[in-house]
Amino acid sequence: MGLLFFLRNAPIFLLDLDVMFITEVNKIKKVIIGLSVAIVAIALYLHHHEKGFYD
């Protein structure tokens, strides 16, 4: 890959990289939100279970 080729295609390459980065960030955000919801749900379930909420 020559330097001229890179310079000519740099804007496209950087834009592509930016789009990839944005999608990665969104994936990470979804994972974090999913984990948070799961942890809260488990904590509530255990908390209610300890109190004998379902008995």
JOMOKA-V833825 format. One record per backbone hydrogen bond with DSSP energy under -0.5 kcal/mol. CO is the residue of the C=O (numbers start at 1). NH is the residue of the N-H. E is the energy in kcal/mol with one decimal. If there is no record, write none. Layout:
BEGIN
co,nh,e
CO,NH,E
CO,NH,E
END
This chain:
BEGIN
co,nh,e
2,6,-2.1
3,7,-2.8
4,8,-2.4
5,9,-1.9
6,10,-1.0
9,13,-2.7
10,14,-3.3
11,15,-2.2
12,16,-2.5
13,17,-2.3
14,18,-2.5
15,19,-2.4
16,20,-2.5
17,21,-2.6
18,22,-2.5
19,23,-2.3
20,24,-2.2
21,25,-2.6
22,26,-2.4
23,27,-2.3
24,28,-2.6
25,29,-2.6
26,30,-2.4
27,31,-2.3
28,32,-2.6
29,33,-2.8
30,34,-2.7
31,35,-2.7
32,36,-2.5
33,37,-2.5
34,38,-2.4
35,39,-2.8
36,40,-2.5
37,41,-2.7
38,42,-2.7
39,43,-2.7
40,44,-2.8
41,45,-2.5
42,46,-2.8
43,47,-2.6
44,48,-2.8
45,49,-2.3
46,50,-2.5
47,51,-1.5
48,52,-0.6
48,53,-2.9
49,52,-0.8
52,55,-0.8
END
